[in-house]
Amino acid sequence: MKLNERGLLVVISGPSGVGKGTVRKALFELEGHDLVYSISMTTRAPREGEVDGVDYYFVTKEEFEERIRKDQLL
């Protein structure tokens, strides 16, 4: 698989604790790629050590619903 192919979308999905972050970390450590990590948005409170804009975008439920109304989310 060509990791730097334009327009390639890779989704790593699974339940909590199965190793999604480990797989992502390994992919980003490969040389010669131009992968970009898409940061998710959540209405939950940050957990200890999580940073807004790095781990998630933390917003209120109202802000999230407003973004949906404005068609600002995928």
Residue pairs with C-beta under 8 A, 6 or more apart in sequence:
2 8
3 27
3 30
3 32
3 33
3 35
4 32
4 33
4 34
4 35
10 27
10 35
12 20
12 23
12 24
13 20
14 20
24 37
27 33
27 35
28 35
28 37
39 53
39 54
39 55
39 56
39 57
40 56
40 57
41 56
41 57
41 58
41 59
41 64
41 67
41 73
42 56
42 57
42 58
42 59
43 58
43 59
43 60
43 61
43 64
44 58
45 58
46 52
46 55
46 56
46 58
50 56
50 58
52 58
59 67
64 73
67 73
